[in-house]
Amino acid sequence: MGLVVLRLLVVVLCLAPAGVLADALQARIVGDPWRLTFVGADGDVVLAEAAGRGTGPVGSLGFRTATGWVHATRVLSRRETRDGLELALETTDAQRTLAVSIGRDAEGVVAVEARVVGDTSDVQALGVAFEAAADERFLGFGERSNAVDQRGNVVENYVADGPYQPEEWPLVGLLVPKPGFRQRADATYYPVPWLLSSRGVGVLIDNDETSYFRLGTDDPSHWSVEVVGAPDGVPALPAPTSLRFRVFAGPRPADVLRRFTARTGRQPAPDAPWIFGPWIQLAGTRDVRFQTMAKLRAADAPVSVIQTYTHYLPCGDQVGREDDERQFLRALQATGAAVTTYFNPMLCETYTPRFDQAVAAGALTRDATGAPYIYDYTGSTIFRVGQFDFTTPTGRAFYGRLLGEAIADGHDGWMEDFGEYTPLDAVTAGGLTGSAHHNRYVRDYHCGAHATVRRVGRPVVRFQRSGWTGTASCAQVVWNGDPTTDWGFDGLASAVWNGVNMGLSGVAVWGSDIGGFFALGERALTPELLARWVQFGAVSGVMRTQHNGFAVPAKMRPQIYDDGQIANWKRYAKLRTQLYPYLVGAAAEYRRSGLPIMRHLALVTPDDPVAVARDDEFLFGPDILAAPVVTPGAVTRDVYLPDGAWIDLWRAGTYDSATGSFVMGAATVLAGRSARTVPAPLDELPLFVRAGAVLPLLPPDVDTLADYGDPSPDLVKLRDRDDRLELLAFPRGTSASWLGGSERLLAVERPGSWELRVRTKRRRTIGLQASLATLAQPFVPCSVTWNGVRLPPDAWSWNADTRVLRTRVEGRRGRLRVQAGC
């Protein structure tokens, strides 16, 4: 038996901000019989190829024909290269072999490619299977609505519109172009062919063609992947001739995600503060829209972004009324909000002279004859459209000029819609076609638009629903498309899964359509559902509402500014706006490490199987555990507290409905690794804060994170309070909080004292509420010093009943020390 060991990485000390030890990854190859395994730094096997040689998918590297699977059997030859190995493998088909290359892709990342050698005319798929541990959970896969752990499922990797409810498939199938519609529960606008194992290893399929993960469906002790030419049920297209995948090392899932996002790209740093503020869509006449904004402002209910949907594309709805649109835009911005508009990648035949110009320039995707590919798409009516070819400089430049019209008009960004309808027989100028072109199209589309806005000298923010591997680096904001106005599948419960799945797949700045979009049949948005969805939106990467949708039959729809809803909107829009410094820190951590804003518990406590199994709660940033209520009529919520010590936020203080502030009260420390049933009345989103955390907040009177609107005491902007910071502290042990860049907070508990070190970019007035009841060794404070100077008694207060200390200091950096003993 021959043994080849390919050492792809050595253990090195990586000078990361936290001093991270990089992990080794080895590919071990047994030559006869062939077997490929991957070994971590500790010598443990983290991924092992299946040993089967039968005609089913569970088996070693191979390919599928009409008669079943052909698998690799032994190594025939090997050749060492500078980066790895080139191998020739015998298979169970005497006439065909496999050419395999294995090499180092990056630190902790191994790349594998297998190619069929010989006649490929009957090859239908290429694939490989791996062993699965009994307790292993399969996470990632992009934005999926059917589950978080996909074990027991077949997951399709294909860009599509949806999902939809099964009873809606017949109607939707008449409206959505066939290349964009899949009758599957796992259908998604933003798939990523990416598996993140709870064991601390990841596998990315690098083929752009359609692929499938079969996760214990053929054999519970194995999972497999196969790459095909076209999705199931679609007329066959030629299969790819090679399978390409990368394996990412751990040892923890968070380490795997860090490596994955470093190689495939992380979302750009937020271009504008208002991304993290509350977004709303207005509807009705212009007068009604201004009345709505006036009502929200009068209620002290924050709004940072107004979404409008003048369709610059596909048909140029702005043409002929540009001056009027610009005046309307300026008036909306004057209310203190950034304003977005609308684009998609399609171009109507009736949009003259743009369509003819695009055809003449060769800017559109083509059919097999070389003519522009024209198809029907249904919106408010049926449109005949072509779509831009973003693989060519001409297509990108032409599209960029159209985007430039909205930029010149003064818009702050746009919905960058669709992208999922590329026909499988469409052809790019470079000859790319099939499902590889279909899936890759959305990445080319969004990256082409991103290149345009990067050249603009002011913030321009796009938000998109479609994506594929590599799209994240060009996707400033992602939203979950058009969900159902429902509590369950494709509704609010699925939206929670969507956000967690996207975080596990490398996307951090993500939000749902608050309130949902499709209300078909008996489904309708209820006041209770809207209230709960607003609460979930407040702890998502982006908080944005959906005013209208598609309803058959027509239905009334509650709105966030209704008399019965506006108090809920105010409470959670206030919370969201105050959390801006915390969100900036969480976004900066994502840029450094790939840890998303919405964090599945597998990323933070992977050794706790109970926590890893939870799919209905998540960490919102580093220190807040959120447990959205997704069940109608619920007034309590079952929550699992992960490792550590926690404080129930709403039991540790009160919400001041008049000012929107949180007034700290008596706090109780709750032990982690425990399940609890907690109150969840309709106005309350269960939130827990990690003991030791110091939450940085804006003052509660900030109305908008945008910089629009005339100076007014009734409109408080972010820059009006840029010199203030409010801190909620739950002292315990030692903890650090990042505000972004070099700004940070460091809290240290010692016997008889607690110290808070502050480092910010500018001089600020810093207000502090600290619950000394959460200390591991509580004490009664006797003195408070700031930078070594003792504060006078009237500069701080202590409540013996609640054990809350309050004070206010000034400075850019400093050290606050609270001590027992004078």
N, C-alpha and C positions, 0 to 999 in steps of 0.2 A: 504494500500500500504506500503510495507516494504522498508526502505532505509538503505543501508549499505554504509558507507563512509570509504574507505581504504586510510589512510594517508601514503604515501610512501616516502615523503621527506619533511623536514622542511627547511625554509629559513635560510641559514647560510652565513657568510662572508668567501669567499674563498681567501686565500692569494696567488692569482695569481700575475704575474708580474705587471699587470695593476690595480689590486685590483678589482676583478670581483665579483658582487653579484650573488651567485648561485640562481637558480630559482626553485620554488616548482613545483611538479607535483603530482596530486591526481587522483586516479581512483575512480570514483563514480559509484556505482551499485544500480540501482533500481530493487527490487526483483520481483515485480508483477505489470505490465508485465516487463520482463527482459529488461534492457537497460544498456549499459556501456558507460560512458563518461569520458573524461580526462580534468582536470581543471588545469589551470596555477596558478602562484603565486598571480595574481591579482583577482582570482576568476572567470575569464572568461573561458568558455568552449572552448578548443582548438581542440578537436576531439570528435565527437559524433556519436555513432553507429546508423545505420539506424533502423527505427522502423518497417519495413515491415515484414509480415509473409506469403507472397504469395509464389509461386513456382519459382519465378525468383531470380536472383543473388542479386538484391537490397533488402536487408533485414538484420536482425540480424544474429549473429553468427550461422553457420549451416553447412550442408553438402549436396552434390548433388548426386542424383541417376538418373536412366534412366527416371524417371517420373518428375523430377524437383528438386527444392531446399526444404530442410527441415530446419526450423529455430527454434532457441530457443524462448521459450515463457515466462517461469518464473523460479525463483530459487526454487528448491525443498529442498535443504539443504546447509548449509555452515559450514566450520570449519576453525577457525583461526589458522595459523601457525606462527612460528617465523618470517618468511619473507613475509607473506601475507595471502591470503585466498585460500581455496579449496572449490569449489562449484559444486553442481549437478544441471543441468538445464533440465527442461522439454522441449520437442520439439514438433513440429507439427506432428511427427511420434510417435504414442502411444507406440510403442515397443522399442524405442531407446531414450537415453538421451545423454547429453554432460557432461563430466567431465572437469571443467575449473579451472586452477590455475592462480592466479594473484599475482605478487610479485615485490619487488624492485630489479632491476638488478644492478643499480649504481646510483650515484647522478643524479637526473633528468631523469632517465630511468626506465620504467615499462615494465616487461616481462609478456606476456600472452600466455598460452597454452590451447588448447581445443582438447579433444579427444572423439571420438565416443564410446559410451558404448552400446554394443549389437552386432548384426550381421553386419559386415562390408563388406560382400562379394559383395554387389552391390554398395558400395560407390565409386563414381567417382572423387570427389573433396571435399575439405573443404574450407570454406571461410567466409568472413564477409564484410559488406558494411558500409560506413560512409557518413555522410552528407558533401556536398561541397558548400562552399560559392560561390556566383556568380562571384566574382573577384579573386577567388583562382587559383593559377597557380601550376602545378604539375611538379616538377623539379627532377633531379637526374637520377636514373635508370642505371647508368654506362655509357659506351660509346655508344651513339646512334647517327645515322646519319640522322634520319628522322625529328627530331625536338629537341628543348630544352624544351619548355612547351608542355607536352604530353596530355594536356586536349583534349578530343574528340577522343583519340586513345586507342586501346587495346595494351598493352605492354607485350611482352613475355619475361620471364626470363629464358634463356636457352643458354648455351655456344655454339656458332656456328661460322662458317667461313663466313665472309661477313660483310656488305650486298653486293649485286650486283644489277646491273640494271635489271629490269624485263625482257628485251629482251635477257639478257645474261643467264637467268636461265636454259634454255634447255642445252646449252653447258656446263655451270659450273656444272650442275647436273650430267654430265657424268664424270667429273674430280674429284669432291670432294666426299669423302666417305659420304654415306647417313646420318650417325649420326651427321655429322658436317655441314649439309646444310639445311637452312631454306629459303623458298621462301617468305620472308617478308622484308618490308622496315626497320623494327626495328631490324633485325638480327644483331648480334654483337659478336665480340671476347670476349668482357669484359662486360658482363651484371652484374649488382648488383640489387638484388630485394629490392630496396630502394627508397622510395618516400620522397622527401623534399618539404613540402608545403611552399608557399610564406607567409602563415599565421603564420609561426614560429612553426611548429611541424613536426616530421619525423616518418615514419613507416618503419621498416626493417622486411622483411619476413625471419625468421631464418631457414625455411625448405630448404634443398639443392635440393629437387625435383623441377621440372618445376613449375612455377607459372605465373599467369597473373594478371596484373592490368587493370581493366576496368574503364576508367577515364571519366565518364560522358557519356558513350556510350549507356547505358541502360536507364539512367535517368540523364539529365543534372545537377540535384541538388544532385547527389550522385556519389561516386566512390566505387569500390569494389575490392577485391583481392580473388583469389582462387588458391589453390595448388592442382596439379594433378600428376598422375603417369608418364605420357609421354606427350610431346608436341602435339598440335593439328595435326591430319593427320598421326600420327605414331600409329602403332598397340598398342592397350591398354595394359598398364602395371598396376599392382595393385596400387591403390591410397594409399597415406600415410594415416595413421590412426589418425594423429594429425596435427593441425595447430599451428605453433609457430611464434609469432611476438613480436617485442619490439617497444614501443613508446618513442620518444625522445623529451624532453622539449625544449622550446625556452627561452625567448620570441622571439628572432630574429632568422632568418634562420642561421646566423653565429654561434649562440649559439647551435642550433640544430646540425650543422655540427661538431662543436667542440666535443660535446658529442658522436656523431656517430663515429668519427675517433678515439676518445680515447678508445672506446669499441671494435672496429673492427680492429684497427691498422693503423698507419701512415707509409708512406714509410721510409725506413732507411735514416739516414743522408747521404748526398753525400760522397762517398768514395774517390773521386778524383776531383780536380778542373776542369779537362777537360770535365767532364760531361756537364758543362754549356758553353763550347766553341762550335764552329761550327764543325759538323761532316760531312764528305763527303764519298761517295762510289766511288772508282776508277774502271775502267774497261779497257779492252784491254790487249796487251802484257805487260810484266813487264817493258820493256823499255818505252812503252807509258805511263804507270802509273807514272814512275819517271819523265818523261817529263811533265806530267800534274802537278805534285807537284812542279816541278821547275818553271813552268809558273805561278802558283798561288803565290809562294813565291816571284818571281820577280815582280809580280804586287802588292806586299804588301797586299795580300788578305789572311786574317787569316784562318788557319785550325788547329784544335786541335786533331781531331780523324779521322783516316782512317778505314773504314769498309771493311773487306775482308770476303769472304764467303766460305772458305774451309770447307766442311761439315764433321766435325769429326763424326757426326751422321747425318743420320742413317746408312751409309754404310762404314764409315771409309775412306774417300777420301784422307786422309793424309798418309795412310799406304804405305810404300815403298818409300816415298819421304820426310821423316821427316827432314833429314839434309838440303835438299834444301829449304823446307818450313821455317825452322828456319833461314836460311841465308836471305831469302826474308823478313821475319818478321823484323829482325834486321836492314836491309837496309831501310825499311819503317819507323821504329822508328827513325832512324838517320835523317830523314827529319824534325823531331821535332813534331811528332804526336804519340799519343797512337794508338794501332792497335787492332781491334776486329776480331773474327772469328765466327763460326756458330755451333750450336747444335739444335737438337729437341729431343723429348722424345721417338722416334721410333728407332727400331733396325732391320736392314735388315737380312733376312734369309741367304743372301749370304755373310754377314760379318763374316767370320770365322777367328779364332775360337770363337769370342766374342758371337755370337748368341748361339752356343751350350753351352758355359760356363754360359750364362745368364739363359738358360732353366734349366740346371743342378742345378743352385743355387736357382731356384724358384724366379727369379727377375722380371718376366714378368706377366702382367695381363693375366688372364685365361678365357677360355670359360666354358660352363656349364659342360663339361666332365672333367675339370681339366687340359686340355692341354693348351699351350700358345695360346692366341687368335691372329690369323693371319688375316690381311686384306690388301687390295691394297690401296696404296696412290700414287698420280700422282705428280711428280715434273718434272725434265727434262726427265724422263722416268717413267714407272710404277714400283713401288717397292712393294715387298711382305714384310710386316713388322709385328713385334710384338711391344708392347710398355711397358715401365717399370711400375712396380707396386710400386708407391711411398708411399703406406700405410705400407710397410714392411721395417724393417731395412736392409734386404738383398737387396731389390730393390734400396733403397736410397744409400747404400754403393757401389753397383756395378756401378750405374750411376755416383756417386761421383768419382770413380776411373777413369772413362772415361773423366770426366771434368778435372781431375788432369793432364791428358796428355797435354791438351792445356795450362794449367797453367804452367806446367813444361817447355813447349816449349817457354814460355815467353809472351803469349798473354795477353793483358790487359782486356779482357772480350770477350763476344760473344753475338750474337743474340740468344735468347732463344725462338725458334720459335714454332708454332703450339700448340698442346694440346687439340684441339677442337673435335677430331675424336673418342673419346672413345665410342665403341659400347654400346648400351643400354642393351645388354645381356651379356656384359663382367662382370667378377666377380673378385673382389680383393681376396687376401689370407684370409681376414677376412670375406668374404661372402657378401660384399656390392656390389650392382648391380643397374641397372635402371638409371633413369635420375639423382638421387642423386649422384651416383658414377660419372656419366658423367660430371656434373657441378663441383663437388668437386675436380675432377681430376686435373684441372688446378692449384688450390690452392696447392694441395699436390706436384705437379710437381715443381712449382716455389719455394715453401718453401723448398723442398728437395735440390734444387740447391743452394739456398741461404745459407743453413746450411753448404754446402761445402765451399763456398767462404769465409764465416766468419772465417774459420779456417786457411785461407791463410795469411801469414804475409805481404802482400802488397795489394794495391787496385786491385780488380778484379770486373769489372762492367758488369752486364748482362742487356739486354734490351729485353722485352717481349711484346707480343700483347694480350695474353689471360689472363683472370682473372675472379674472382668470389668474393663473400664476404670474406674478410680476406686476399686476395692475396696482398693487398697494403703493408702490413708489410714485405713482402718478395720480393717486386718488386722495384728494384732500379730505373729503367727507364722503362717507358711504351711508346710504339708507336702504331699508329692506324692501323696496319696491312697493307692491300693491297688496298688502295683506287683507284678510277677511275681517269684517267687523264681528268678531266672535271671541269667545273666551279661550277656546281650545286650539285645535290644529289650524295652522295658518292665521291664528288670531293672536291674542295677547300672550298665551302660554308659549306659542311658537316664537313670538318676538323675543322673549327672554332667551330661548334656545339659540335664536339667530345671533343675538349679541354675544353670547358666550362662545358659540362656535366660531364667529368671526375673530374674536380675541385669540382663540386657539389656533387660528389660521393666519395670524399676522396682521390683523386690521384692528386698530384701536379707536379711531374717531368714527364711530358708527352710531346710527340711531334708527328708530323705527318710525313708521307713519302713525303718529299718535291718533288713535281713533279708528284706524283701518281705512280701507278704500272700497273693497267689493262688499256689497250688501245684497246678495242674490237670494231669492226665495224668502224664507222666514227670518233670515239673519238681518239684524239691525243694530246700530250703535245705540246703546242705552246710556242714561246718565251715569249709572254705576260703573259700567265698562269704561266710559270716557274718564271718569275720575281715577280709576285704578291705572289706566294707561298713561295718564299725565304723570302719576307718581313714578311709574317705571321710567318714563322719559326723563325725569329729573336725575336719575342715576344711570343714564346711558351716556355713551360717548358724545352724543348730540341730542338735544331736546328740541324736536320740531313737530308741529301739529299738522294734521290734514283736515282742511275745512270741509271739502266735499268728496265725492267718490262716485262709484258706478253702482246704482241701485235699481233692481228690477224685482217687484214693482217699486215705484218711487216712494221714498220714505222721508219723514222728517228726521233731522240729525241734530242732536244736542251739540252745543259749541262751548268752548272754554270761557267765553265771555257772557254766557247766560247767567241770569241771577242765581240759579242754583249751582253753578259751576265756578263762578269767578273767585270765590273764596279759596277753593281747592287749587285753582291755577295760581292765585297770588302766593299761597303758602309754598308751593313747590317751585314756582318760578323765582321766588325770593331765595329759597334755599339754594337753588341752582346758581343764581347770580352771585350769592355770597361765597359759594364754593370755588369761585374763579381761581384764586391763587392755588388752591389744592389741585384743581384740574390742570393748571399750568405745570405744576410739579409732576403730576402723573403722566402728562404728555411728554415731558422732558425725560422721564424714566423710560418710557416706551422708546424714545429715540435712542437712548443709551443701550437698552438691554432687550428690547422687543417685548417686554411685559406689557400687556394691553391695559386699557383703563378698566374694562370689565373683565375680571380675572376668575376663571374657573378655579375651584379649590384645589384641583390637581396641580396647579402652578404654584401654590403657596404651601400646601401641606400634603405632599405626595405620599407620605408614609402612613396616612390615615385613610384606610379603605372606605370608611363611612363617609368622610368628606369628599373623597374622590368620586363616590357614587352619586353625590347630589347634583341635580341639574336644574334646580328651581331657586337657587340663591348664588351669590357671587360676591367677590370683593370689588367694590367700586373704588379704584385707586388702592393705595397700600393699606389704608387704615379703617375703611368703612365697609361693613358687611351689609348687603342689601338683600332683602327677602320679599320681592314683589308679590302682591296678592293677585292670584290669577283664577280664583274660584268665585263665582257669583254668590252673593249673600254671606260671604265669610266675614266674621268679626274677630276671629283668632287666626293664628298662623303657626304651623309647626316649623321650627327653625333648628338647624344643627349648627352649634358654635364650634368652629375648628380650634386647633391647638392654640393655647395662650389664654389670656384673660380678657373679658369683654364687658362693655357697659351698654345697656339698653338705652339708647339716646333719649327716647321720649319719656322714659321713667327717671332719667337723670336731670330733668329740667322741664321747662314749659316753653311752648311757642307763644310769643306775644303777637296776637293777630293784628294789633294796631300798628306795630312797627315792623313786623316780620322778623324780629330777632329771636334768638334762643337765649333764655335766661336759665343759667345753670342752677341746679338744685342738688338735693341729696342723691348721690350716686351709689349704686351697689355693684360690686365686681362679681361677674359671673364666670365660673370655670369653663374653660374650653373642653373640647372633646365630649360634649354633652348635648342632648336633644331637649328642646323646651317648646312649650306652647305659650305664645306671647299674644297680648292684645293686638288687634288689627281692626279697629273701627274704620268706618268708611273714609275718614279724613286722615288716616294714619298709615304711612308706609313703614313697616318694621325696618329699623336701622340700628346697627350695633357698631360701636367704636372700639377699636383695639385699645386695651389698657396700655398706657405709655404714650399714646398719640397726642400730638399737638396739632390741631386742625387750624390752618390759616384761612381767614375769611375776609371778605370785603365788608365794610359797614352795611347794615341792612337797608339803607335808604338809596342805594344805587339802583337806578331805573333801567339802565342800558349799558352794554359793553361796547356799543358803537359810539362813534365820535361825531354824530350828526345832531342837529338841533341848535337853536339859538340858546345862549346862556339864560337860564331861568331857574329860580329856586324850586320850581315844580318839575324840573327835569334834571336829575342828577346822573351824570355820566361817569364812566370809569375814571377818566382823567381828573374829574373833580375830587375823587377820593384816592388818588394815587399815592398820597402822602399818609395814608392811614392803613392800619392792619389790625384786625381783630383776631385774637387767638382763643380757642377753646382747648384747654389742656386737661388731660386725664393722666396725671403723672404716675409712672411706675417703671422702675428699672431705668435703662438707658435706651433712648430712641432718637432717630434722626428723621427729619422731614425736609424734603427739597421743595423749593418754590420755583425752580427753574434756574438754569445757568449755575452761578456760584452761590445763589441765595439759599440759605438753609436755616433750619432750627435744630438745635441739639439739646435734648433734655436728659439730665442725669440725676438719679436718686441716690443719696447717700444717707447713712443713719443720722437722723435729725436734721436733714437739709434736702432741699431740691433746688437744682440750678437749671436755668434756661439760657442758652447761648443763642443769640440772634445775629444773623449776618444778612443784610439786604443791600441793594444797590443804591438806595437813596435814604435820606433822613425821613423817618416816619414817626407818627404818633401811634404807639402800639398799645392796644387795650387787651387786657388779659383776664379771663375767668379760668381759674384752676381748681379742680376738685381734689383736695388733698385726701379725701376719703379713699381714693383709688391707689394711693401709695402702698407698697408692700409693707412698709412700717410707718403707719400714719403718725403724725405729730401735730401739735398746736404751734402755729408760727408765732415767733416773738419779734422777728425783725425781717425787713425786706431791703435788700440793697440793689442798686443799679450801677454797674461799673465801679463797684467798691464803695459807693456813696450811700449811706443809709437814708432811706426815704422817711420823711416825717410821718407820724401816725395818720394824718389826714390824707395822705397820698395813697393809702391802701386800706382795704377793709377785710375783715374776717368774720364769717358767719359760723358760729359754733354749732348751730343746729344742722346746717347743710354741709358744713366743712368746706365751704367755697371761699377762696381768696380772690379778691379783685384789686386790680391796680392799673395804672396807665403811665407809660414812660415814653421818652422820646429819644431817637437816635438812629443811626444807620447800622451800627453794630454794637453789641454790648452783651453784658452778662447780668442776668437777674438772679439773685440768690435769696431763697426763702429759708429761714433757719429757726430751729426751735431753741432756745437758750440765748439770752442776751448777754 
